[in-house]
Amino acid sequence: MKYSKGLITGCFDAPEKLHPGHIFILEEAYKHCRELIIGLNSDEYIRRVKNREPMADELDRYIRLLPFGEVVLFENDPLQLIYEFQPEVLIVGDDYSLDKVVGSDRLPVVFVPRLPGHSSSNLYVRQTHHS
């Protein structure tokens, strides 16, 4: 089923460009919705939750995501995005469990497989070990 509007959230953090895992999950998201809202975690969120500096600042990440949909910078609560943008479906990577998906009690959730070997967390570890 193809929904009218979907919501995906994340940091989408990589040093110079979106990595293949980002592109894959965004392309897969479009298989499930005609319009995609991308909730982009802020730099402050990355510092607070991931306990590290972003590899790319939020403006760079925002601009990189624009070709894929409407990008909305947010700090904390995906429920606010759900209320504001009224998506019909939530799209998340398959490394999440349903009970961890904020809003799964309100909306259907589509799990998209991760592209093996391509995650920003792995990239951050590789980058810090080789700098």
N, C-alpha and C positions, 0 to 999 in steps of 0.2 A: 504494500500500500504506500502511495506517495502522499505525504501530508503537505498542507499548504505552507506551514512555517515550522522550522525546527530551531532548537537552541543547543549550542555546544559551548562549553566553557573550558578555559585552560590558560596556561602561561604562554604557550607557543614561543618558548625562549630558546634561541640558538644564536651564536655569535654574529653571523653575517647574513643569513637567509633562513627561510623555513627549511627544515631538513625533510628527507623523503617520508618519514613517519607523519609529520604534520600534513604534508600534501596529501598523502594517502587517506588519512582520517577525514580531511575536509572533502575530498572527492567522494569518498564513501558516504559521507553525510548527505551529499546532494542526491544520492540515489534514493533517499528516503523523504526528501522535502524539496519543494520548489524554491523556497526562500530560506536562507540560513542567517540566523542571528548568532554572532560569535561574541561571547562574553570573555573579554580579555582581562586576566588578572593583572593588577597594577604592580609596579616595581615594589611598592611597600608591602603588598601581599607576598611577593616572592621572598623579600627579606624576612618577614615575620613568620611565614609558614614553612618555607623551604630552608630558612636559616642560612641564606647566602645572598650575594649580590646577583642581580640579573646579568645574564651574558649580553643582552641587548636591552636598551632602555625601552620603556613602554611606547614612546612615539615611534621608534623604529619598528617594533613588533606590530603596532597598530597599522602602520602604512603597509607592511608586508601582507597583512591579512585582508586589506580592502578588496582585492580582486575576488575574494571568496564569499563575501557577503557583507552585511551590516555589522560593523565592529563597535562594541560598546565596552568601554573601560569600566571595570568595577573592582571594588575593594574587597568585598566580603561575602555578601549574601546572594546566591543565585535566585532565591525566592523573589527578590526585588525585580530581577530581570524577567522572571516568569510573569509577575503581576503587570509589569510595564509593557512587555512585548507580546504577551498572550500566545506563546508557541503552542502547537498541537502535539509536539513530540520532543523528547529530550534525547540527545545523541551523545553517547559517552564511549570511551575506550573499553574494551572487554577486560581490562585489568581491574575494573571496579565491580563491586557486588551491588545488587539492587538496593540493599539496605543502606548503602553509602551514597546513593544518588539523591541529592536534594531535589524534592519535587516529584519523586517517583510515586508518591501517594496520590498525586493529582493528575499525572500525565503518563502516557505510555513511554517506555524507554527502549531505544534501539542501541544495542551493543555492537560496536564496530571493532573488528579484530585489529590489534596493533601490528605494525610492520616489524617483524623480528629484527633486532639489532639496531633499531632507530628510536632512541628516546633521548630527550633533552637531559635527563638525569645522567645517563651513561655518557653523553657528550660532555657534560660538565665535569664528570670525574676524569675522563680522558684529557680534557683541556687543562685541568689543574695539575695533573701529573706530568704533563709535557711542557708546561710553561717555564 
